[in-house]
Amino acid sequence: MLIKCYLNNYNGVIKATLPSADSVPCSSRCRAQQWRESAPGVPAARSSPLNSNPRALYQHLIPVSICLKMAANAGSMFQYWKRFDLQQLQKELDATATQLANRQDESEQSRKKLIDLSREFKKNTPEDLRKQVAPLLKSFQGEIDALSKRSKEAEAAFLNVYKKIIDVPDPVPVLELAQQLQLKLQRMHDIETENTKLRETLEDYNKEFAEVKNQEVTIKALKEKIREYEQSLKNQAENLAQEKQLQLHNDYAEKERKLQESQDSMSSRLEEAEHKVQSLQSALETTQAELFDLKTKYDEESTAKYLIFLQCFSFSFQRAEAAQGEAESLREQLSLSNQSLQLSSPAKADPNTEQAAEVASHSSLEAELRAKERETAQLVEDVQRLQASLTKLRETTSSQITQLEDQLSSKTAILKELEEKLQKQADYEEVKKELSCSEISRVNFCTTFSLPQDSSKPLEVLLLERNRSLQSESAALRIANTDLSGRYAQLQMEFSAAVRTSAEQKELILKLEHDLSTIQTMSSLPRPDADGSEVSNMGNIPEPVKEATAMFTGSSHPELPPGQMDSLLSIISSQRERFRSRNQELEAENRSMQQTMQALQSELDSLRADNIKLYEKIKFLQSYPGRAGGSDDTVMRYSSQYEERLDPFASFSKKERQRRYLSLSPWDKATLSLGRVILSNKMARTVAFFYTLFLHCLVFLVLYKTAWSESIGRDCSAFCAKKYADHLHRFHENDQNL
């Protein structure tokens, strides 16, 4: 029994050595706390499906080495790390570490218990039994030692992996940010390529249009002509306005004359109107009497017709009711005959004669019934026709009555208007007197201002002379009016021609824009190697582009007319302006995107610094004694950055760099800051490069010019000395003074 208990204890030690999911004693918490202290930043233990299976844990750790090899593509790395879920793995490793610490405590307790049992076994068992059991116990002890050694090695390996993985930050946010930045960079690269293409096309257009700049002189001349035309049109408009004023003045005089004539004719018309009013009044009375007679006759005729229609309708209705009654009686007789046939059928006495009589009576009844039905149908149709004619008669009578009433009302209205006119024209004599007075005053005014001062002529002669002068002026004005109308027609034709030209130019602009869009789509086609090589795919090039290129290259095509050339030039210049504005918009958009990227980068740096400061505060709060809560993933993310910030070597190097910068002279500081500004900006780097290149070229040019001038001076002096020596040798060789 004691041996059995001892063996059971050995089995318990073996089970405690192997991984299990038993209850955790109190001392295991201390061991887990020691493991957390040996691996900083370890979160609290959590339940996991990998606690009871270390093999699954090690199989889950295998993708870490695979992930370290996959650094080629940022997108695949991001997806891999997202599926890998490093934070969940760290939680599972933490739970497994706690479980292993608990199992170590259990194995120590079971080992102590086993030692106590072995001592009791040695004390209480006899010698021969101990000798028999000793080999078995030694084999158990060896197996337990091997298992404990294997478990310690596995725990040590797990602890090494655990220490390395538990502090690894999650790269998923950084990879996501890198992927977004890569997309932005790709978009910026596309914009830059598009910008370069636009610049190339702009340079091509500038080169092509360099030869067409001489057309600006013609454009200026045309503008001057347009200004002259506008000025002439303005002068013509002023002249037309003056002529119109004169014409209005003459028209006013003509209207006054016509008014006088109308006033003269009104007197005769008034008398005629009075006679007409009297005749119309008498005619109205006669028409009213005739209308009353006609109305009475029409009422009598309509009532008679209505009574006749009612009588016919009642008679036909009675006939229809009688026909329906006869038809019903015939139906009853037919049903009775059918019943009698059914009753007499079982007797069958003298069948042929009875059957023939019954059939004859039955057929005669059916024929009579059909005749009655036809008669009733005809009567019904007659009734409907009479009703329709009655309604139509009512409508016609009502329309005639309304027409007569309208005529009567119109006649009364005309009579009232004539009476009102008669009342208004009651002061005819007074108006006639005033008109004569005004005529005399107007004639006096005309004679004082326009007629010659000849009081001996009578008034009729003066009026005739004035009439002749007005007729001559009217003829002159008619001639001027015809001239102006012809000029107006000519201007209208010019305006329509200008409108047509504008429409044609708009069509040409649209066509050219379409051709330019096709050229832009053709920019991706392979270009020839040399400038003089022939283009193989000439079918895709639009006709205007072919003509323009032929004109610029000096081919044998005929020259374009100047009007079409000017329109083409204006279209191309407007297209160039549109491309220039589009290029400026793209450059502004590019600059704004660069500024936004810089702002986002600075914001990201500031957020990272703020997060590190927050982690420092959290670290300070965790230093207080108390219950340690579970660490957050965001806190773990910035723990490594906080520790790097606390690196003394980095802080020392930063302070040393700052000390050296402060020890520099102001000129050196200005030079260093200027160099940093130039190196940090692309535009500044480009300007500095071209400025340096320009200075070098200028220095080389000055040195070359100086050397050339010195060499020319030396050559000139040598040449002059040689000439002088030759002169002396030739002409003054025998001179003794020399």
VOGU-3710 file (C-alpha; in Angstrom, 3 decimals, decimal comma):
1> mlikcylnny> 0,000/0,000/0,000  2,853/2,357/0,816  4,552/1,484/-2,489  1,326/2,294/-4,355  1,101/5,681/-2,655  4,749/6,361/-3,492  4,194/5,494/-7,155  1,137/7,735/-7,269  3,259/10,607/-5,963  5,858/9,933/-8,703
11> ngvikatlps> 3,116/10,086/-11,299  1,930/13,394/-9,833  5,457/14,805/-10,128  5,612/13,713/-13,781  2,252/15,316/-14,496  3,346/18,515/-12,757  6,510/18,584/-14,863  4,534/18,328/-18,101  2,247/21,267/-19,240  -1,239/21,096/-17,703
21> adsvpcssrc> -4,169/23,335/-16,833  -4,559/22,577/-13,066  -5,332/25,002/-10,305  -2,696/27,676/-9,563  -1,350/28,001/-5,988  -0,586/31,269/-4,318  3,201/31,051/-4,802  2,787/30,953/-8,604  1,803/34,623/-8,552  5,246/35,522/-7,196
31> raqqwresap> 6,950/33,483/-9,916  4,837/35,147/-12,629  5,660/38,527/-11,124  9,381/37,674/-11,330  8,993/36,766/-15,004  7,277/40,071/-15,689  10,118/41,909/-13,955  12,660/40,042/-16,074  10,646/41,013/-19,221  9,606/44,710/-18,901
41> gvpaarsspl> 6,384/45,881/-20,380  4,569/42,534/-19,980  0,801/42,930/-19,593  -1,334/41,023/-17,105  -2,249/37,391/-17,702  -5,316/36,679/-19,780  -7,053/33,494/-20,772  -6,096/32,059/-24,163  -6,780/28,910/-26,131  -3,002/28,300/-26,357
51> nsnpralyqh> -2,491/27,921/-22,558  -2,974/24,192/-22,559  -1,002/23,434/-25,739  2,648/24,689/-25,997  3,102/23,017/-29,375  0,376/25,183/-30,860  2,124/28,174/-29,270  5,441/27,387/-30,957  3,651/26,713/-34,238  2,068/30,166/-33,898
61> lipvsiclkm> 5,502/31,740/-33,353  6,871/30,366/-36,645  5,377/33,194/-38,847  7,565/35,744/-36,989  10,666/34,592/-38,860  8,675/34,472/-42,095  7,458/38,050/-41,543  11,025/39,312/-41,034  11,896/38,048/-44,520  8,903/39,749/-46,212
71> aanagsmfqy> 10,042/43,369/-46,517  9,812/43,790/-50,284  6,275/45,051/-50,646  4,660/47,417/-48,146  1,136/46,349/-49,012  1,803/42,640/-48,526  3,657/43,369/-45,277  0,738/45,435/-44,018  -1,775/42,687/-44,815  0,502/40,034/-43,287
81> wkrfdlqqlq> 1,040/41,915/-40,029  -2,656/42,713/-39,860  -3,485/39,013/-40,147  -0,618/38,125/-37,774  -2,149/40,192/-34,903  0,984/40,760/-32,798  -0,929/42,201/-29,847  -3,080/39,081/-29,531  0,076/36,938/-29,728  1,689/38,972/-26,943
91> keldatatql> -1,395/38,481/-24,788  -1,318/34,725/-25,420  2,416/34,565/-24,629  1,794/36,450/-21,395  -0,923/33,999/-20,390  1,325/31,039/-21,252  4,182/32,534/-19,195  1,893/32,863/-16,183  0,730/29,289/-16,652  4,328/28,003/-16,810
101> anrqdeseqs> 5,209/29,888/-13,626  2,236/28,265/-11,893  3,346/24,842/-13,082  6,878/25,403/-11,715  5,416/26,109/-8,278  3,322/22,969/-8,476  6,333/20,870/-9,476  8,400/22,216/-6,540  5,630/21,410/-4,064  5,145/17,917/-5,463
111> rkklidlsre> 8,929/17,351/-5,355  9,047/18,328/-1,679  6,157/16,017/-0,975  7,895/13,206/-2,856  11,076/13,673/-0,802  9,052/13,411/2,399  7,313/10,257/1,184  10,623/8,689/0,158  12,002/9,318/3,622  8,949/7,734/5,233
121> fkkntpedlr> 9,218/4,825/2,809  12,848/4,214/3,805  11,935/4,312/7,458  8,864/2,113/7,366  9,785/-0,564/4,791  12,046/-3,569/5,411  15,434/-3,977/3,770  14,528/-6,719/1,286  11,540/-4,754/0,018  13,689/-1,654/-0,439
131> kqvapllksf> 16,177/-3,700/-2,459  13,409/-4,990/-4,719  11,860/-1,580/-5,286  15,169/0,321/-5,671  15,650/-0,359/-9,472  12,095/0,754/-10,180  12,536/3,902/-8,118  15,837/4,682/-9,856  14,230/4,337/-13,281  11,374/6,605/-12,168
141> qgeidalskr> 13,902/9,092/-10,779  15,880/9,113/-14,045  12,787/9,617/-16,122  11,669/12,466/-13,839  15,105/14,118/-14,095  15,028/13,861/-17,895  11,519/15,317/-18,036  12,418/18,155/-15,674  15,550/18,920/-17,707  13,537/18,978/-20,913
151> skeaeaafln> 10,880/21,205/-19,379  13,529/23,627/-18,056  15,164/23,864/-21,480  11,781/24,426/-23,126  10,890/27,079/-20,538  14,246/28,790/-21,037  13,756/28,837/-24,811  10,206/30,094/-24,379  11,427/32,792/-21,981  14,033/34,002/-24,505
161> vykkiidvpd> 11,421/34,175/-27,248  8,975/35,764/-24,811  11,448/38,500/-23,805  12,157/39,362/-27,439  8,579/39,347/-28,667  6,829/40,959/-25,703  8,494/44,392/-26,312  8,108/44,372/-30,103  5,778/47,248/-31,143  2,943/46,582/-33,526
171> pvpvlelaqq> 4,073/47,699/-37,034  0,517/47,764/-38,456  -0,119/51,546/-37,952  3,334/52,455/-39,282  2,860/50,195/-42,314  -0,596/51,654/-42,906  0,829/55,162/-42,737  3,658/54,126/-45,061  1,151/52,678/-47,495  -0,844/55,933/-47,456
181> lqlklqrmhd> 2,344/57,951/-47,956  3,327/55,654/-50,806  -0,050/56,268/-52,471  0,385/60,019/-51,998  3,902/59,785/-53,416  2,615/57,847/-56,423  -0,070/60,481/-56,951  2,527/63,246/-56,727  4,739/61,373/-59,165  1,830/61,147/-61,600
191> ietentklre> 1,189/64,864/-61,197  4,876/65,622/-61,788  4,923/63,489/-64,932  1,794/65,221/-66,172  3,371/68,571/-65,338  6,520/67,685/-67,274  4,427/66,560/-70,237  2,520/69,831/-70,156  5,769/71,763/-69,983  7,133/69,840/-72,931
201> tledynkefa> 4,003/70,521/-74,957  4,182/74,181/-73,943  7,796/74,388/-75,068  6,876/72,726/-78,355  4,093/75,227/-78,895  6,402/78,103/-78,021  8,960/76,842/-80,521  6,332/76,350/-83,191  4,768/79,745/-82,605  8,076/81,636/-82,523
211> evknqevtik> 7,884/82,055/-86,297  4,331/83,407/-86,124  5,089/86,355/-83,843  5,457/88,692/-86,794  1,687/88,463/-87,199  1,288/90,733/-84,172  1,959/93,741/-86,436  -0,950/92,778/-88,644  -3,088/92,221/-85,559  -2,236/95,724/-84,350
221> alkekireye> -3,084/97,165/-87,774  -6,381/95,317/-87,740  -7,070/96,644/-84,264  -6,388/100,182/-85,522  -8,782/99,594/-88,412  -11,381/98,329/-85,967  -10,938/101,476/-83,887  -11,322/103,633/-87,018  -14,443/101,719/-87,992  -15,840/102,161/-84,494
231> qslknqaenl> -15,103/105,893/-84,618  -16,740/106,209/-88,024  -19,759/104,266/-86,810  -19,956/106,541/-83,795  -19,868/109,631/-86,015  -22,478/108,124/-88,291  -24,654/107,365/-85,273  -24,367/110,981/-84,119  -25,256/112,225/-87,590  -28,173/109,841/-87,704
241> aqekqlqlhn> -29,329/111,115/-84,313  -29,223/114,702/-85,527  -31,055/113,792/-88,701  -33,566/111,885/-86,634  -34,163/114,935/-84,484  -34,772/117,021/-87,584  -37,056/114,352/-88,953  -38,997/114,272/-85,692  -39,365/118,034/-85,806  -40,667/117,837/-89,350
251> dyaekerklq> -42,961/114,976/-88,434  -44,340/117,073/-85,619  -45,094/119,871/-88,044  -46,669/117,383/-90,441  -48,787/115,976/-87,648  -49,957/119,454/-86,728  -50,998/119,990/-90,331  -52,797/116,666/-90,419  -54,484/117,512/-87,133  -55,803/120,685/-88,667
261> esqdsmssrl> -57,080/118,765/-91,646  -58,661/116,175/-89,387  -60,339/118,905/-87,396  -61,706/120,318/-90,636  -63,003/116,938/-91,666  -64,484/116,296/-88,235  -67,035/119,025/-88,683  -68,452/117,304/-91,752  -68,227/113,896/-90,133  -70,082/115,129/-87,081
271> eeaehkvqsl> -73,078/116,111/-89,148  -72,969/112,777/-90,931  -72,745/111,042/-87,561  -75,836/112,873/-86,332  -77,760/111,722/-89,383  -76,424/108,198/-88,893  -77,439/108,212/-85,233  -80,962/109,186/-86,120  -81,166/106,553/-88,851  -79,620/103,924/-86,549
281> qsalettqae> -82,066/104,784/-83,797  -84,984/104,310/-86,131  -83,445/101,098/-87,482  -82,918/99,892/-83,903  -86,556/100,417/-83,093  -87,633/98,524/-86,215  -85,160/95,692/-85,506  -86,371/95,427/-81,919  -89,931/95,125/-83,148  -88,925/92,524/-85,751
291> lfdlktkyde> -86,867/90,663/-83,172  -89,819/90,545/-80,786  -92,069/89,203/-83,560  -89,481/86,616/-84,544  -89,039/85,563/-80,977  -92,749/85,067/-80,466  -93,036/83,102/-83,717  -90,018/81,024/-82,801  -91,421/80,274/-79,356  -94,726/79,171/-80,882
301> estakylifl> -93,006/76,949/-83,442  -90,669/75,449/-80,846  -93,543/74,700/-78,463  -95,534/73,110/-81,300  -92,569/70,987/-82,341  -91,958/70,046/-78,757  -95,584/68,975/-78,283  -95,459/66,946/-81,510  -92,287/65,242/-80,357  -93,826/64,499/-76,983
311> qcfsfsfqra> -96,890/62,971/-78,615  -94,767/60,835/-80,932  -92,613/59,818/-78,041  -95,582/58,832/-75,856  -97,200/56,954/-78,752  -94,009/55,042/-79,502  -93,524/54,348/-75,822  -97,033/52,945/-75,569  -96,454/50,806/-78,653  -93,224/49,526/-77,122
321> eaaqgeaesl> -94,988/48,633/-73,871  -97,729/46,857/-75,833  -95,153/44,957/-77,863  -93,342/43,949/-74,690  -96,617/42,724/-73,181  -97,399/40,699/-76,289  -93,887/39,277/-76,260  -94,275/38,243/-72,633  -97,627/36,618/-73,388  -96,077/34,771/-76,312
331> reqlslsnqs> -93,259/33,598/-74,061  -95,803/32,327/-71,553  -97,686/30,519/-74,322  -94,457/28,992/-75,525  -93,564/27,808/-72,037  -97,065/26,350/-71,625  -96,768/24,525/-74,946  -93,424/23,134/-73,895  -94,895/21,898/-70,635  -97,804/20,290/-72,470
341> lqlsspakad> -95,344/18,590/-74,769  -93,448/17,248/-71,804  -96,659/15,996/-70,182  -97,990/14,391/-73,330  -94,745/12,677/-74,237  -95,279/9,527/-72,037  -98,694/8,791/-73,567  -97,409/8,547/-77,184  -100,899/8,016/-78,660  -100,872/8,710/-82,346
351> pnteqaaeva> -97,394/10,156/-82,189  -96,932/11,440/-85,737  -100,018/13,668/-85,975  -99,699/15,130/-82,473  -96,028/15,761/-82,863  -96,540/17,550/-86,214  -99,277/19,758/-84,754  -97,154/20,627/-81,757  -94,143/21,431/-83,919  -96,236/23,673/-86,192
361> shssleaelr> -97,748/25,524/-83,234  -94,344/25,856/-81,631  -92,746/27,240/-84,827  -95,596/29,696/-85,390  -95,261/30,960/-81,825  -91,505/31,375/-82,204  -91,934/33,300/-85,500  -94,500/35,572/-83,910  -92,207/36,081/-80,930  -89,284/37,033/-83,158
371> akeretaqlv> -91,487/39,470/-85,105  -92,603/41,100/-81,866  -89,007/41,341/-80,678  -87,976/43,009/-83,942  -90,864/45,423/-83,637  -89,911/46,302/-80,042  -86,290/46,829/-81,065  -87,372/49,120/-83,906  -89,612/51,041/-81,551  -86,783/51,431/-79,069
381> edvqrlqasl> -84,541/52,768/-81,842  -87,256/55,211/-82,883  -87,573/56,407/-79,315  -83,818/56,931/-79,034  -83,708/58,754/-82,356  -86,563/61,017/-81,294  -84,788/61,749/-78,010  -81,579/62,664/-79,853  -83,444/64,931/-82,277  -85,238/66,552/-79,340
391> tklrettssq> -81,951/67,295/-77,555  -80,433/68,606/-80,783  -83,450/70,848/-81,321  -83,129/72,176/-77,799  -79,450/72,922/-78,331  -80,043/74,715/-81,635  -82,867/76,779/-80,190  -80,773/77,753/-77,167  -77,822/78,715/-79,427  -80,075/80,795/-81,666
401> itqledqlss> -81,576/82,530/-78,653  -78,100/83,346/-77,306  -76,991/84,658/-80,710  -80,027/86,914/-80,943  -79,433/88,154/-77,423  -75,779/88,879/-78,262  -76,798/90,788/-81,369  -79,290/92,771/-79,345  -76,677/93,591/-76,692  -74,134/94,635/-79,387
411> ktailkelee> -76,720/96,881/-81,037  -77,558/98,501/-77,726  -73,834/98,979/-76,981  -73,291/100,639/-80,384  -76,262/102,871/-79,729  -74,871/103,864/-76,338  -71,457/104,634/-77,856  -73,028/106,805/-80,527  -75,046/108,655/-77,898  -71,878/109,220/-75,841
421> klqkqadyee> -70,022/110,523/-78,920  -72,920/112,821/-79,644  -72,813/114,145/-76,107  -69,028/114,623/-76,289  -69,265/116,473/-79,600  -71,932/118,822/-78,361  -69,340/121,631/-77,998  -68,424/121,492/-81,693  -68,929/125,204/-82,302  -66,655/126,208/-79,436
431> vkkelscsei> -63,889/123,859/-80,651  -64,234/125,244/-84,146  -63,758/128,780/-82,895  -60,717/127,836/-80,791  -59,220/125,973/-83,765  -59,548/129,011/-86,005  -57,879/131,172/-83,359  -54,992/128,713/-82,946  -54,590/128,500/-86,734  -54,289/132,249/-87,002
441> srvnfcttfs> -51,710/132,369/-84,175  -49,685/129,476/-85,679  -49,661/131,129/-89,096  -48,474/134,345/-87,503  -45,710/132,425/-85,673  -44,594/130,682/-88,851  -44,577/133,902/-90,796  -42,552/135,674/-88,128  -39,867/132,985/-87,903  -39,707/131,195/-91,231
451> lpqdsskple> -41,454/133,259/-93,884  -39,989/136,415/-95,350  -41,116/139,697/-93,942  -43,649/140,536/-96,589  -46,870/141,793/-95,062  -48,350/142,687/-98,422  -48,990/139,006/-99,290  -52,259/137,514/-98,195  -52,546/134,611/-95,768  -53,447/132,048/-98,440
461> vlllernrsl> -50,306/132,847/-100,457  -48,143/132,557/-97,368  -49,689/129,197/-96,547  -49,085/127,949/-100,090  -45,442/129,022/-99,971  -45,040/127,361/-96,598  -46,625/124,211/-97,989  -44,207/124,187/-100,949  -41,191/124,611/-98,657  -42,417/121,825/-96,419
471> qsesaalria> -42,910/119,564/-99,444  -39,353/120,244/-100,631  -38,022/119,482/-97,152  -40,115/116,332/-97,086  -38,628/115,213/-100,434  -35,107/115,865/-99,142  -35,882/113,938/-95,982  -37,273/111,055/-98,031  -34,040/110,920/-100,053  -32,000/110,974/-96,833
481> ntdlsgryaq> -34,256/108,281/-95,433  -33,646/106,052/-98,463  -29,890/106,635/-98,129  -30,011/105,779/-94,449  -32,089/102,681/-95,111  -29,532/101,550/-97,715  -26,724/102,224/-95,259  -28,632/100,337/-92,595  -29,099/97,377/-94,933  -25,371/97,426/-95,730
491> lqmefsaavr> -24,482/97,540/-92,034  -26,925/94,709/-91,399  -25,211/92,630/-94,076  -21,796/93,407/-92,577  -23,097/92,448/-89,153  -24,467/89,139/-90,467  -21,124/88,483/-92,191  -19,315/89,206/-88,914  -21,674/86,836/-87,085  -20,988/84,122/-89,667
501> tsaeqkelil> -17,239/84,721/-89,347  -17,503/84,475/-85,553  -19,442/81,215/-85,858  -16,833/79,838/-88,261  -14,066/80,864/-85,877  -15,862/79,151/-82,998  -16,170/76,002/-85,088  -12,473/76,220/-85,941  -11,652/76,649/-82,242  -13,686/73,580/-81,330
511> klehdlstiq> -12,088/71,584/-84,140  -8,603/72,675/-83,094  -9,276/71,774/-79,467  -10,477/68,361/-80,598  -7,335/67,938/-82,703  -5,158/69,024/-79,793  -6,888/66,498/-77,539  -6,157/63,801/-80,130  -2,532/64,981/-80,198  -2,358/64,652/-76,421
521> tmsslprpda> -3,713/61,123/-76,670  -1,066/60,417/-79,340  1,729/61,674/-77,060  2,056/58,177/-75,610  2,878/56,706/-79,076  6,539/55,873/-79,877  8,294/58,803/-81,511  10,935/58,516/-84,274  14,602/58,603/-83,357  15,687/61,517/-85,555
531> dgsevsnmgn> 13,974/64,782/-86,399  14,001/64,095/-90,105  12,589/60,572/-89,933  9,182/59,994/-91,439  6,239/59,308/-89,187  4,697/55,981/-90,008  1,302/56,543/-88,455  0,178/59,688/-90,311  -3,433/58,583/-90,520  -4,103/59,402/-86,864
541> ipepvkeata> -2,842/62,998/-87,222  -5,652/65,537/-87,838  -5,748/67,602/-91,012  -5,251/71,039/-89,346  -2,145/69,748/-87,596  -0,814/68,384/-90,897  -1,418/71,765/-92,543  0,192/73,643/-89,653  3,246/71,376/-89,605  3,530/71,608/-93,386
551> mftgsshpel> 3,358/75,387/-93,162  6,003/75,551/-90,423  8,372/73,059/-92,078  8,096/74,761/-95,476  6,561/71,932/-97,458  5,117/72,220/-100,929  1,512/72,700/-99,755  -0,179/75,956/-100,774  -0,141/78,793/-98,285  -3,176/79,523/-96,171
561> ppgqmdslls> -5,145/82,721/-96,767  -4,399/85,568/-94,318  -7,869/85,467/-92,728  -7,624/81,775/-91,939  -4,047/82,279/-90,752  -5,164/85,037/-88,360  -8,017/82,894/-87,054  -5,659/79,938/-86,589  -3,192/82,178/-84,779  -5,871/83,526/-82,429
571> iissqrerfr> -7,139/80,013/-81,736  -3,661/78,700/-81,001  -2,832/81,691/-78,792  -6,047/81,184/-76,799  -5,227/77,485/-76,508  -1,741/78,404/-75,302  -3,232/80,721/-72,684  -5,536/77,945/-71,511  -2,600/75,539/-71,254  -0,602/78,150/-69,373
581> srnqeleaen> -3,421/78,717/-66,888  -3,866/74,961/-66,487  -0,128/74,590/-65,886  -0,223/77,321/-63,254  -3,175/75,641/-61,566  -1,316/72,320/-61,501  1,799/73,975/-60,075  -0,286/75,680/-57,393  -1,966/72,375/-56,587  1,439/70,690/-56,399
591> rsmqqtmqal> 2,717/73,361/-54,021  -0,398/73,074/-51,874  0,005/69,287/-51,723  3,636/69,663/-50,689  2,616/72,124/-47,997  -0,088/69,764/-46,751  2,435/66,904/-46,674  4,852/69,028/-44,681  2,064/70,075/-42,327  0,968/66,456/-41,879
601> qseldslrad> 4,560/65,384/-41,230  5,027/68,110/-38,616  1,690/67,189/-37,051  2,745/63,540/-36,969  6,019/64,449/-35,269  4,209/66,610/-32,720  1,690/63,834/-32,013  4,513/61,341/-31,549  6,240/63,694/-29,106  2,955/64,247/-27,227
611> niklyekikf> 2,395/60,502/-26,977  5,898/59,986/-25,603  5,231/62,682/-22,988  1,957/60,984/-22,074  3,766/57,666/-21,687  6,267/59,386/-19,401  3,376/60,593/-17,229  1,874/57,097/-17,201  5,246/55,669/-16,169  5,443/58,189/-13,366
621> lqsypgragg> 1,936/57,291/-12,155  2,755/53,569/-12,274  5,701/54,140/-9,933  3,277/54,687/-7,036  2,526/51,565/-4,910  -0,821/50,041/-5,608  -2,613/47,522/-7,721  -1,067/47,310/-11,167  -3,704/47,551/-13,879  -3,544/46,005/-17,318
631> sddtvmryss> -1,268/47,860/-19,727  -2,882/49,270/-22,848  -1,615/48,525/-26,347  -1,101/52,222/-27,108  1,037/52,504/-23,956  3,180/49,557/-25,076  3,604/51,146/-28,492  5,450/54,185/-27,114  7,429/52,419/-24,382  10,355/51,690/-26,694
641> qyeerldpfa> 10,354/55,279/-28,000  10,374/56,562/-24,423  13,322/54,335/-23,554  15,180/55,511/-26,655  14,528/59,070/-25,570  16,084/58,309/-22,173  19,259/57,058/-23,880  22,172/59,034/-22,319  24,358/58,736/-25,423  21,695/60,295/-27,641
651> sfskkerqrr> 21,074/63,151/-25,204  24,827/63,688/-24,831  25,312/63,834/-28,598  22,435/66,296/-28,915  23,849/68,532/-26,174  27,313/68,352/-27,722  25,909/69,321/-31,113  24,057/72,247/-29,530  27,201/73,346/-27,668  29,255/73,307/-30,850
661> ylslspwdka> 26,577/75,258/-32,685  26,506/77,910/-29,941  30,291/78,179/-29,978  30,277/79,109/-33,665  30,699/82,696/-34,827  27,696/84,606/-36,232  29,053/84,284/-39,777  29,403/80,521/-39,383  25,893/80,277/-37,917  24,483/82,274/-40,839
671> tlslgrvils> 26,349/80,070/-43,320  25,139/76,880/-41,604  21,499/78,024/-41,448  21,667/79,180/-45,084  23,034/75,798/-46,130  20,286/74,007/-44,201  17,625/76,173/-45,863  19,100/75,522/-49,310  19,378/71,771/-48,735  15,868/71,472/-47,276
681> nkmartvaff> 14,044/73,073/-50,241  14,065/71,814/-53,812  13,567/75,255/-55,350  16,387/76,712/-53,240  18,712/73,880/-54,279  17,882/74,490/-57,947  18,437/78,255/-57,647  21,742/77,763/-55,801  22,958/75,270/-58,407  22,180/77,520/-61,362
691> ytlflhclvf> 23,570/80,572/-59,545  26,856/78,765/-58,862  26,983/77,560/-62,456  26,355/81,104/-63,700  29,131/82,506/-61,470  31,602/79,888/-62,686  30,716/80,592/-66,306  31,091/84,334/-65,695  34,513/83,886/-64,055  35,690/81,621/-66,875
701> lvlyktawse> 34,436/84,127/-69,457  36,195/87,050/-67,742  39,442/85,082/-67,439  39,223/84,027/-71,050  38,584/87,587/-72,177  41,484/88,896/-70,083  43,866/86,251/-71,402  42,701/86,896/-74,951  43,170/90,664/-74,616  46,660/90,175/-73,112
711> sigrdcsafc> 47,648/87,772/-75,854  46,321/90,188/-78,484  48,324/93,011/-76,842  51,493/90,950/-76,828  50,995/89,935/-80,426  50,323/93,552/-81,424  53,421/94,823/-79,612  55,574/92,101/-81,148  54,147/92,841/-84,587  54,740/96,588/-84,165
721> akkyadhlhr> 58,313/96,010/-82,970  58,978/93,744/-85,899  57,546/96,277/-88,340  59,594/99,046/-86,749  62,762/96,973/-86,970  62,059/96,152/-90,583  61,478/99,820/-91,299  64,747/100,808/-89,681  66,592/98,060/-91,420  65,138/98,976/-94,775
731> fhendqnl> 65,148/102,765/-94,809  67,695/103,860/-92,200  70,409/101,282/-92,633  73,101/103,799/-93,881  72,125/106,610/-91,498  75,009/107,434/-89,198  72,869/109,060/-86,565  71,214/105,817/-85,876
//
